[in-house]
């Protein structure tokens, strides 16, 4: 994604999926967040992204959580 038009296209495409209440897309970093009221398959999401401009889902690697040091640690 490179512009506000791309963001709008992706937000619209995701927002039109049954079960999506709200979709918010950012350019930097290129991420989408959604509020949903039901389970939505990855295939449905991927199809909407592909149609919106050839985008695809890329899963993020989970960052290892740092242990929290307490007063005794």
C-alpha positions as a printed Julia matrix, in Angstrom:
73×3 Matrix{Float64}:
   0.0     0.0    0.0
   1.29    3.39  -0.85
  -1.45    6.0   -0.42
  -4.69    6.99   1.26
  -6.64    5.58  -1.67
  -5.15    2.15  -1.0
  -6.12    2.43   2.66
  -9.68    3.42   1.73
 -10.0     0.51  -0.74
  -8.84   -2.05   1.82
 -11.01   -0.6    4.6
 -14.03   -0.68   2.29
 -13.34   -4.25   1.13
 -12.89   -5.55   4.66
 -15.86   -3.54   5.96
 -18.16   -5.17   3.39
 -17.47   -8.66   4.75
 -20.4   -10.06   6.7
 -19.45   -9.99  10.37
 -16.95   -7.12  10.2
 -18.15   -4.18  12.3
 -15.18   -1.93  11.63
 -11.91   -2.13   9.71
  -9.01    0.25  10.29
  -5.97    0.21   8.01
  -2.59    1.93   8.47
   0.1     2.62   5.89
   3.14    2.56   8.13
   3.37   -0.15   9.16
   0.9    -1.64   6.68
  -1.59   -3.33   9.02
  -5.3    -3.84   9.26
  -7.31   -4.22  12.45
 -10.91   -5.32  12.52
 -13.73   -5.52  15.0
 -15.84   -8.54  14.21
 -18.96  -10.1   15.69
 -18.34  -13.62  14.38
 -15.55  -15.89  13.2
 -14.39  -15.06   9.68
 -12.26  -17.47   7.69
  -8.83  -16.46   6.48
  -9.89  -17.42   2.95
 -12.69  -14.83   2.97
 -10.35  -12.14   4.28
  -7.67  -13.05   1.73
 -10.17  -12.93  -1.14
 -11.32   -9.45  -0.11
  -7.72   -8.2    0.14
  -6.8    -9.66  -3.24
  -9.81   -8.01  -4.86
  -9.05   -4.67  -3.18
  -5.66   -4.43  -4.88
  -3.74   -7.67  -4.84
  -2.92   -7.53  -1.14
  -2.33  -10.61   0.96
  -2.33  -11.66   4.57
   1.09  -12.0    6.17
   1.13  -13.44   9.64
   3.35  -11.69  12.13
   5.79  -13.62  14.21
   5.0   -13.37  17.87
   7.62  -11.43  19.73
   8.91  -13.23  22.79
   7.56  -11.66  25.93
  10.11  -10.28  28.32
   9.74  -11.49  31.87
   8.42   -8.84  34.2
  10.74   -8.2   37.08
   9.0    -7.72  40.37
  10.3    -6.19  43.54
  11.8    -9.55  44.53
  13.37  -10.42  41.16
